[in-house]
Amino acid sequence: MVTTRARGPWLLLALLAALLGVLGFLQYRWTQQIKSAAAERLQADLERAAQRFATSLDRELGQASIAFFAEAGEAPADRRAFLVERLEDWHTRENGGLVSGLLLATRGERGRALLEEARPGDDSFHEVPWPDALRGVEARLAASSEPGPGGFPFRPGAVIGNPLGVVLPVFGPERPPATGAPRGRLSLGGVLIVTLDEDYLRSRLLPRLAETSIGGTASAPFVVAILRRSDHSVFYVSAPDAAAGGHRSGDVELPLPSRGRGPGPPGARRPGGGPRPAGGEPRPPLDEDSPWLLVARHRGGAFEATVASVERRNLATGFGVLALLGATALVLVASAQRAQRLARQQLEFVTGVTHELNTPLAAIRSAGQNLAAGIVTDASQVRRYGDLIEKEGVRLTALVSQVLDFAGIESQSRGYAMEPIAIDSLVDDVLRDHALVLQQAGLVVERSLPADLPRVRGDAAALRRVIANLIANAVKFAGAGGSLAIRAAAPPGARAVVLRVEDRGPGIAREERERVFEPFYRGPAAERNRTPGSGLGLSLVRHVVRAHGGRVRAEAREGGGAVLVVELPAAQVTGTAA
């Protein structure tokens, strides 16, 4: 029955450990599911933010396209006047700084390709040299006598990178319909390039779009960068480190602008996957119709690193809670075991104290009854009975005093009157009090106490009790006809006095040298030899010594036996014993 009860808490702990293991496995699986959900949510949020940014830029560029789109059939002079007027009107708008000018490429007289430019403040177009980037347009215009709608396969409203601008077709008059055709067709009279101001884009427009699409640059969860597709150089960044990884450094990538590419972020790249097919028509010869590449990523770093960081935090939190639960269960089981052990020791203490009390009480009662009944009448016998009653009474008083001292220490109600004390005087007083006990036990006392020992600061009555308990413990285990040694010394340079009480008894096993100072503990040798005692003596010694700022320990004696060592702080470095 006792064994089953003792194993019960440990079986419960084993069951709880198994349950915690199952919870740990489930926690790991749940964390993986949370990681997947978080990854999908972050990716979706990032794609939406990137698409909002691209859509906002498309809207701004689309407004420029609509503003400068000229109707077909207008005369060249009227068209030029219309465009100059629109350019002046555009610069009165809030985002007027976006357009820096207009480039008009047409086919002039004798098949010569003509390039004209109008700037804000100009009242008309004026001819300018063809830049190298537009030599292909010049050649196509000069070579085509009647360029049709398919003569220049660019997308209306496309953005080119050099010069940076929006490309619009310039339609000529409607051609007569062919025989049997229901309608005529429009001819392509030239190309209009609405040039864009790069400085305005970088400093005004793109920061505003980033603010409205992804949030404030300091607090937004995402960062974006715009790279030139020609050489992947940086055109714009919403944060200093947004393009730290260069090309392919983002979790979402799509070309800009994205107009005319169908729903969803065209070309967007997902982690672990390739780019989405852009689809649609072939690229025009003027330049790529999407000169920029939008790179968006999470502010915390790469997408995988961000999700992994969330996973690590979740796992650390979950397993930390499980570890705390396991440690709490272990502490509870250990506390229950300690409580059971303490209860058992207390029961043994009550049994031992009862036995210790019954022994002197039985002797006193028996002697008193013999004296009261007149059985003992001889004077010498009466004195012997009186000595017995006195001795047992002293023994009873000492036992009661010891129990009261332990109760006072445990309740922390015991106070100490500290004063400088000569340790050798205390030892001599205790030896005188125990002279009869030592004589009856047949012990020879070896005293080695130097006269120049420093005084210790302590309570005289409490330290006297410490020494008395050490001597009483040695008397119990020294054996008849043995010897007992009491030595004291002051180690050089140490402000302490070391008191050693040595006996030649059976000694104390190494694993018991700390436990002998626990309350109610009685070692196997004491139980086996039925040595009287309550298991409180050395516990009282440790409490008192620690209260005086000292230490106590048990050691093995050379040649057999045990040594109890007490270290007490010295009141002064040197001094003369009183």
C-alpha positions in Angstrom: 0.0 0.0 0.0 2.8 2.4 0.9 4.7 1.6 -2.3 1.6 2.2 -4.4 1.0 5.6 -2.7 4.6 6.5 -3.2 4.5 5.7 -6.9 1.1 7.4 -7.5 2.5 11.0 -8.0 5.2 9.7 -10.3 2.8 7.8 -12.4 0.6 10.9 -12.6 3.7 12.9 -13.7 4.5 10.3 -16.4 0.9 10.6 -17.7 1.1 14.3 -17.7 4.5 14.2 -19.5 2.9 12.0 -22.2 0.0 14.5 -22.5 2.4 17.4 -22.8 4.2 15.5 -25.5 1.0 15.1 -27.4 0.2 18.8 -26.9 3.7 19.7 -28.1 3.1 17.7 -31.3 -0.3 19.3 -31.9 1.2 22.7 -31.1 3.8 22.1 -33.8 1.2 21.1 -36.4 -1.0 24.1 -35.5 2.1 26.4 -35.8 2.7 25.0 -39.3 -0.9 25.6 -40.3 -0.7 29.1 -38.8 2.5 29.6 -40.7 0.9 28.6 -44.0 -2.1 30.9 -43.3 0.1 33.8 -42.4 2.2 33.2 -45.5 -0.9 33.3 -47.7 -2.3 36.4 -46.0 1.0 38.2 -46.2 1.5 37.3 -49.8 -2.1 38.4 -50.6 -1.7 41.7 -48.8 1.5 42.4 -50.6 0.1 41.6 -54.0 -2.9 43.8 -53.3 -0.6 46.7 -52.2 1.6 46.3 -55.2 -1.5 46.2 -57.5 -2.9 49.3 -55.9 0.4 51.1 -56.5 0.5 50.0 -60.2 -3.2 50.9 -60.7 -2.7 54.3 -59.2 0.3 55.0 -61.5 -1.7 53.7 -64.5 -4.5 56.2 -63.6 -2.1 59.1 -63.5 -0.5 58.2 -66.8 -3.9 57.5 -68.3 -5.0 61.0 -67.5 -2.0 62.3 -69.4 -2.9 60.1 -72.3 -6.5 61.3 -72.5 -5.5 64.9 -72.1 -3.2 64.9 -75.2 -5.1 62.5 -77.4 -6.0 64.4 -80.6 -9.1 63.5 -82.7 -8.5 62.1 -86.2 -9.1 64.2 -89.2 -7.8 67.5 -87.8 -5.5 69.6 -90.0 -1.8 69.5 -88.9 -1.9 73.2 -87.9 -5.0 72.8 -85.9 -3.6 69.7 -84.2 -0.5 71.6 -83.2 -2.5 74.5 -81.7 -4.7 72.0 -79.9 -1.7 70.3 -78.3 0.0 73.5 -77.3 -3.2 74.7 -75.7 -3.6 71.4 -73.8 0.0 71.6 -72.6 -0.6 75.0 -71.1 -3.9 73.9 -69.6 -2.2 70.8 -68.1 0.4 72.8 -66.2 -2.4 74.6 -64.4 -3.5 71.3 -62.7 -2.4 70.0 -59.4 -0.1 67.4 -61.0 1.0 69.6 -63.8 4.6 69.0 -63.2 4.3 65.4 -64.4 4.5 66.5 -68.1 7.7 68.2 -69.1 6.8 68.7 -72.8 5.6 67.2 -76.1 7.5 65.5 -78.9 5.6 65.3 -82.3 7.1 63.0 -84.9 5.5 63.3 -88.4 6.3 62.7 -92.1 6.9 66.1 -93.8 7.3 67.2 -97.3 9.3 65.0 -99.7 9.1 62.1 -97.3 11.3 63.6 -94.7 10.7 62.6 -91.1 10.1 65.6 -88.9 10.5 65.9 -85.1 9.0 68.9 -83.3 9.0 69.8 -79.7 6.8 72.1 -77.5 7.7 73.1 -73.9 5.5 74.8 -71.3 5.3 78.5 -72.2 5.9 77.9 -76.0 3.2 79.2 -78.3 4.0 76.6 -81.0 6.1 73.6 -81.9 9.6 74.0 -83.1 11.8 71.5 -84.9 14.5 69.7 -83.0 17.2 67.1 -84.0 16.3 63.5 -83.8 17.9 61.8 -80.7 19.6 58.4 -81.2 16.9 56.7 -79.2 14.2 57.6 -81.8 16.2 56.8 -85.0 14.0 53.8 -85.5 10.9 56.0 -85.6 12.6 58.4 -88.0 13.5 55.6 -90.4 10.0 54.1 -90.3 8.3 57.4 -91.0 10.7 58.2 -93.9 10.3 54.8 -95.5 6.5 54.6 -95.4 4.7 56.6 -98.0 1.3 55.9 -96.5 1.8 54.4 -93.0 -1.3 52.6 -92.0 -2.6 51.6 -88.5 -0.3 48.6 -88.4 2.7 50.6 -89.6 4.0 51.1 -86.0 2.9 48.2 -83.8 3.0 50.0 -80.4 0.2 50.0 -77.9 -1.5 53.4 -77.6 -0.7 54.9 -74.2 2.5 52.8 -73.8 5.4 54.2 -71.8 8.9 54.3 -73.2 12.1 54.7 -71.3 14.2 56.9 -73.6 13.0 59.5 -73.7 10.7 58.9 -70.7 7.2 59.5 -71.9 3.8 58.2 -73.0 3.4 57.3 -76.7 0.2 58.2 -78.5 -0.7 57.8 -82.2 -1.4 60.7 -84.4 -4.1 59.8 -87.0 -4.3 61.4 -90.4 -7.4 61.8 -92.5 -9.7 58.9 -93.2 -8.8 57.0 -96.4 -11.5 56.2 -99.0 -12.9 52.7 -98.6 -11.8 50.0 -100.9 -14.2 48.6 -103.4 -16.9 46.7 -101.7 -15.7 47.8 -98.2 -18.4 49.3 -96.0 -16.1 52.0 -94.4 -12.8 53.7 -94.9 -9.8 53.4 -92.7 -7.7 55.8 -90.6 -4.1 56.5 -91.6 -1.3 56.9 -89.1 0.1 60.3 -89.5 2.8 60.3 -86.8 3.7 59.7 -83.2 3.2 62.0 -80.2 5.4 61.4 -77.1 4.2 63.1 -73.9 7.5 63.4 -72.1 7.5 62.9 -68.3 9.5 64.8 -65.7 11.7 62.2 -63.9 12.4 64.5 -60.9 8.7 65.1 -60.4 8.0 61.4 -60.6 10.6 60.5 -58.0 10.0 63.4 -55.6 6.3 64.1 -55.8 4.1 61.6 -57.6 5.6 58.2 -56.7 5.9 59.0 -52.9 2.3 60.1 -52.9 1.2 56.9 -54.6 3.3 54.9 -52.2 1.7 56.7 -49.3 -1.8 56.0 -50.5 -1.2 52.4 -51.6 1.1 50.9 -49.0 0.9 53.4 -46.1 3.4 55.8 -44.5 7.0 55.1 -45.4 8.0 54.7 -41.7 5.1 52.5 -40.5 4.1 50.6 -43.7 4.4 46.8 -43.5 5.7 46.7 -47.0 8.4 48.6 -49.0 8.6 49.1 -52.8 11.2 50.0 -55.3 11.0 50.8 -59.0 13.9 49.6 -61.1 14.7 50.4 -64.7 14.2 47.3 -66.8 17.0 48.2 -69.1 19.8 47.9 -66.6 17.9 47.2 -63.3 19.2 50.5 -61.8 17.1 52.1 -59.1 14.6 54.7 -60.2 12.6 55.1 -56.9 12.6 53.5 -53.4 10.0 54.0 -50.7 12.6 53.0 -48.0 16.5 53.1 -48.1 16.8 49.3 -48.1 13.8 48.6 -50.4 16.1 47.6 -53.3 19.0 46.2 -51.2 18.8 42.9 -53.0 18.6 44.4 -56.5 16.7 42.6 -59.2 14.6 39.7 -58.0 14.9 40.9 -54.4 11.2 41.2 -53.9 8.4 38.9 -53.0 6.2 40.4 -55.7 7.5 41.8 -59.0 5.5 43.3 -61.9 6.3 45.6 -64.8 5.1 49.3 -64.7 2.9 50.6 -66.0 0.6 47.6 -66.2 -2.2 49.0 -68.3 -3.7 46.7 -70.9 -2.3 43.5 -69.4 -5.5 42.0 -68.1 -6.6 41.4 -64.5 -4.2 40.6 -61.7 -0.6 41.7 -61.3 1.0 40.8 -64.6 4.4 39.2 -64.3 4.1 39.1 -60.5 6.5 36.6 -59.0 5.6 34.4 -56.0 8.3 32.9 -53.7 9.3 29.6 -55.0 7.5 30.1 -58.4 8.4 31.7 -61.7 6.9 34.9 -63.1 3.4 35.0 -64.4 3.2 35.1 -68.2 2.6 38.6 -69.3 0.7 37.4 -72.4 -0.7 39.9 -74.9 0.9 41.4 -77.9 4.5 41.5 -78.9 6.7 44.3 -77.6 6.9 47.4 -79.8 10.0 48.6 -81.6 10.1 52.0 -79.9 11.1 50.5 -76.5 9.6 48.2 -73.9 6.1 49.5 -73.2 6.8 48.9 -69.5 10.2 50.5 -68.8 10.0 49.9 -65.0 9.9 46.9 -62.7 8.0 47.2 -59.4 9.7 45.2 -56.6 7.7 44.9 -53.4 8.6 43.0 -50.3 7.9 42.8 -46.6 9.6 45.5 -44.4 11.0 42.8 -42.1 13.1 41.3 -44.9 12.6 38.5 -47.3 9.2 36.9 -47.3 10.4 33.5 -46.2 12.5 35.0 -43.4 9.5 37.0 -42.1 7.2 34.0 -42.1 9.9 31.9 -40.4 10.3 34.5 -37.8 6.6 34.4 -37.0 6.8 30.6 -36.9 9.8 30.7 -34.4 8.0 33.1 -32.2 4.9 31.0 -32.1 6.8 27.8 -31.5 8.9 29.4 -28.7 5.7 30.8 -27.0 3.9 27.5 -27.3 6.7 25.2 -26.2 7.6 27.8 -23.5 4.1 27.4 -22.0 4.3 23.6 -22.3 7.7 23.6 -20.6 6.3 25.9 -17.8 3.4 23.5 -17.3 5.8 20.5 -17.2 8.1 22.3 -14.7 5.1 23.3 -12.6 3.8 19.7 -12.5 7.3 18.5 -11.6 7.5 21.0 -8.8 4.1 20.0 -7.5 5.0 16.3 -7.5 8.3 17.1 -5.8 6.4 19.3 -3.2 3.9 16.5 -2.6 6.7 14.0 -2.1 8.5 16.4 0.2 5.2 17.1 2.1 4.7 13.3 2.5 8.3 12.9 3.7 7.9 15.8 6.1 4.7 14.4 7.4 6.4 11.0 7.9 9.3 12.7 9.7 6.9 14.7 11.9 5.1 11.5 12.8 8.4 9.9 13.6 9.3 13.0 15.6 6.1 12.7 17.7 6.8 9.0 18.2 10.4 9.8 19.2 9.5 12.7 21.5 6.8 10.6 23.1 9.4 7.9 23.7 11.9 10.4 25.0 9.4 11.9 27.3 8.0 8.6 28.6 11.5 7.3 29.6 12.3 10.1 32.2 8.7 10.3 33.3 8.5 6.6 33.9 11.7 6.7 36.0 10.5 9.8 38.0 7.1 8.2 38.5 8.6 4.9 39.6 11.0 6.5 42.0 8.3 8.8 43.4 5.9 5.8 44.0 8.7 3.9 45.8 9.4 6.8 48.0 5.8 7.6 48.7 5.0 4.0 49.6 7.8 3.8 52.1 9.5 1.0 50.2 12.8 2.9 50.3 13.7 4.0 53.8 17.5 3.8 53.9 19.1 7.2 53.7 21.6 6.3 51.0 18.8 4.7 48.9 16.7 7.8 49.3 19.6 10.0 48.1 20.1 7.7 45.1 16.4 7.9 44.2 16.6 11.7 44.6 19.6 11.9 42.2 17.7 9.7 39.7 14.7 12.0 39.9 16.9 15.1 39.5 18.8 13.6 36.5 15.7 12.5 34.7 14.1 15.9 35.4 17.1 17.6 33.9 16.8 15.3 30.9 13.1 16.0 30.6 13.7 19.8 30.8 16.4 19.6 28.2 14.1 17.8 25.8 11.2 20.2 26.3 13.6 23.1 25.9 14.9 21.7 22.6 11.4 21.2 21.3 10.5 24.8 22.3 13.6 26.1 20.6 12.8 24.4 17.4 9.2 25.7 17.5 10.5 29.2 18.0 13.0 29.0 15.1 10.4 27.6 12.7 8.0 30.4 13.6 10.8 32.9 13.2 9.8 34.5 16.5 13.2 33.8 18.2 15.4 36.9 18.7 19.1 37.0 19.5 21.0 39.4 21.7 24.3 39.8 19.9 27.5 40.6 21.8 31.2 39.6 21.6 31.7 36.2 23.1 34.8 34.1 23.9 34.1 30.7 22.3 36.5 28.9 24.7 34.5 30.0 27.7 31.3 28.7 26.2 32.9 25.3 25.4 34.2 25.0 29.0 30.8 25.8 30.4 29.1 23.2 28.3 31.8 20.6 29.2 31.2 21.2 32.9 27.4 20.8 32.4 28.0 17.5 30.6 30.8 16.2 32.8 28.6 13.5 34.3 27.2 12.4 31.0 30.7 12.2 29.5 31.9 10.2 32.5 29.0 7.8 32.3 29.7 7.3 28.6 33.3 6.6 29.3 34.5 9.2 26.9 37.9 11.0 27.1 37.6 14.6 26.0 40.5 16.2 24.1 40.3 20.0 24.3 42.3 22.2 22.0 41.2 25.8 22.2 44.0 28.5 21.8 43.9 31.3 24.3 44.3 34.0 21.6 41.1 33.0 19.6 39.2 36.1 18.4 35.8 36.6 20.0 32.7 35.8 18.0 29.6 38.0 17.8 26.6 36.1 18.9 23.9 35.2 21.5 25.5 33.3 24.4 22.5 31.1 25.2 22.0 30.2 21.6 25.6 29.3 21.0 25.8 27.4 24.2 22.9 25.3 22.9 24.8 24.8 19.6 27.8 23.4 21.4 25.7 21.3 23.7 23.9 19.7 20.8 27.2 19.0 19.0 28.6 17.3 22.1 25.4 15.4 22.8 25.4 14.1 19.1 29.0 13.0 19.5 28.2 11.2 22.8 25.4 9.2 21.1 27.6 7.9 18.3 31.2 7.9 19.8 30.8 4.6 21.5 31.8 3.6 25.0 35.4 4.0 25.9 36.1 6.2 23.0 37.3 9.7 22.7 35.9 13.1 21.9 37.9 16.0 20.6 36.9 19.7 20.6 39.2 22.0 18.6 39.0 25.6 17.6 41.1 27.8 15.3 41.2 31.1 13.5 42.4 30.6 9.9 45.0 33.2 8.8 43.4 36.1 7.1 39.9 34.9 7.7 37.6 36.9 10.0 36.1 33.7 11.5 36.5 31.1 14.2 36.2 27.4 13.2 35.0 25.0 15.9 35.4 21.2 15.2 33.8 18.4 17.3 35.3 15.0 16.4 34.2 11.6 17.5 35.3 8.0 16.7 31.9 6.6 16.0 30.6 4.9 12.8 30.8 8.2 10.9 28.4 9.8 8.4 27.9 8.4 4.9 28.7 11.0 2.2 25.2 11.0 0.9 23.9 11.8 4.4 26.2 14.7 5.3 23.7 17.3 4.2 20.6 15.5 5.2 21.6 15.1 8.9 20.8 18.8 9.3 17.2 18.4 8.1 14.5 18.5 10.8 13.4 15.1 12.1 16.0 13.2 10.0 17.5 10.1 11.6 20.0 8.2 9.6 19.9 4.4 8.9 22.5 3.8 11.6 20.5 5.5 14.2 17.4 3.6 13.2 19.2 0.3 13.1 21.0 0.8 16.5 17.8 2.3 18.1 19.9 5.3 19.1 17.6 7.7 21.1 16.9 11.1 19.7 14.3 13.2 17.9 16.3 14.3 14.9 16.2 18.0 16.0 19.6 18.6 17.5 21.6 19.2 14.3 18.7 21.0 12.7 18.7 23.5 15.6 22.5 23.8 15.2 22.1 24.8 11.5 19.3 27.3 12.2 21.3 29.1 14.9 24.6 29.1 13.0 23.0 30.5 9.9 21.2 33.1 12.0 24.7 34.2 13.2 26.0 34.5 9.7 28.0 31.3 9.9 28.1 27.8 8.2 28.0 24.2 9.5 29.0 21.0 7.7 29.7 17.4 8.3 33.0 15.7 7.3 34.7 12.4 7.7 37.4 12.0 10.3 40.7 10.4 9.4 40.9 7.0 11.0 37.1 6.7 11.3 34.4 8.8 12.8 32.7 12.1 12.0 33.6 15.7 12.3 31.0 18.5 12.7 32.5 21.8 11.7 31.0 25.2 12.7 32.3 28.5 11.2 31.3 31.7 13.0 32.2 35.2 12.0 34.7 36.9 14.3 33.8 40.1 16.1 37.4 41.3 15.7 40.5 40.0 14.0 42.5 39.3 17.1 41.7 39.3 20.8 42.3 37.6 24.1 39.9 35.0 25.4 38.0 36.0 28.5 
